[in-house]
């Protein structure tokens, strides 16, 4: 009986940890010829209008990246057609070795997506940037 209680408590603890760990929705788009020059659209289907989320821009880059920073614009269109656009700057560190690297840049913390439905996030660099092989958006769930 004692062994059964221990197994049950272990399962309950594992379930609590799994439910407490935030999940992330990450979508990545490859750039053409490792040059990021066009906007990238990311869609997020929201069903939870109460949870606070973190939104991050994710960049995969290689040895061809030589810029100091990347100026971009991030636009969000909510399901009820509200539009918000703002500038954002990525300060991407240069590589210490020759292997590609992925960097995560926090964009918004504690965001509540207050409307159910599909959100559009459009990320657009102001100028073409060499050495970036893919761009993505990560949203905690």
SEGU-639555 format. One record per residue (C-alpha): residue in three letters; x, y, z. Coordinates in steps of 0.05 Angstrom, whole numbers, plus 5000, padded with zeros to 4 digits. Each point is the difference from the previous one (the first is absolute). Layout:
N
AlaXYZ ...
//
This chain:
141
Unk500050005000 Unk505750485018 Unk503349874933 Unk493550164963 Unk499450665038 Unk507250184981 Unk498749864927 Unk493650415002 Unk503650595033 Unk505649964949 Unk495050024942 Unk496450595031 Unk506650375009 Unk502049864927 Unk493350244976 Unk500650645041 Unk506950154971 Unk497749864929 Unk494050465007 Unk504250565032 Unk505349994945 Unk498250524947 Unk499749734929 Unk502550404941 Unk497350044931 Unk505850134953 Unk499550104925 Unk506250104958 Unk500650234927 Unk506349914959 Unk502750604963 Unk502149984927 Unk507649924990 Unk501350175074 Unk497850734988 Unk494150265039 Unk496850544958 Unk492649854997 Unk494550015053 Unk498149355034 Unk492849875021 Unk498549575061 Unk493149785021 Unk497849825070 Unk493249695016 Unk498050255069 Unk494749675042 Unk502250245069 Unk498450735015 Unk502550005072 Unk507149715001 Unk506050464999 Unk504949824945 Unk507050154979 Unk501450164927 Unk507149944972 Unk503450094933 Unk504549404983 Unk505850064951 Unk504649464972 Unk506350294970 Unk506949784977 Unk507050264987 Unk497450454944 Unk496650465050 Unk504350635009 Unk495050545021 Unk500050305070 Unk492450045005 Unk493849884959 Unk494550534999 Unk493249724985 Unk492550125007 Unk495249545034 Unk492750054982 Unk494349645035 Unk493049944972 Unk495049725049 Unk493949584981 Unk495650625007 Unk504450374950 Unk503750455050 Unk506950164972 Unk506250195040 Unk506950104969 Unk506450215035 Unk507550014988 Unk504549485034 Unk507549914998 Unk503749335005 Unk507050045029 Unk502749344974 Unk506849795028 Unk505349784951 Unk501849264999 Unk505649745042 Unk500949404954 Unk497949804930 Unk493749625019 Unk493250324988 Unk496650265062 Unk492850145021 Unk498450615043 Unk493550155035 Unk498350755009 Unk494350165049 Unk495150484966 Unk494150035049 Unk499049715070 Unk493549935037 Unk495850094937 Unk492749795003 Unk497049864932 Unk493050235018 Unk496249774938 Unk498849284978 Unk502049844929 Unk505950064953 Unk505350535011 Unk504850214946 Unk507150225019 Unk504150304942 Unk507450105011 Unk503750424949 Unk507350224999 Unk501150724981 Unk506049804957 Unk502549344971 Unk504349615049 Unk505149484978 Unk501549385040 Unk493149885030 Unk497549324977 Unk493349995035 Unk495450445041 Unk494649795048 Unk494950205052 Unk499249655067 Unk493850085043 Unk499449685068 Unk493649625012 
//
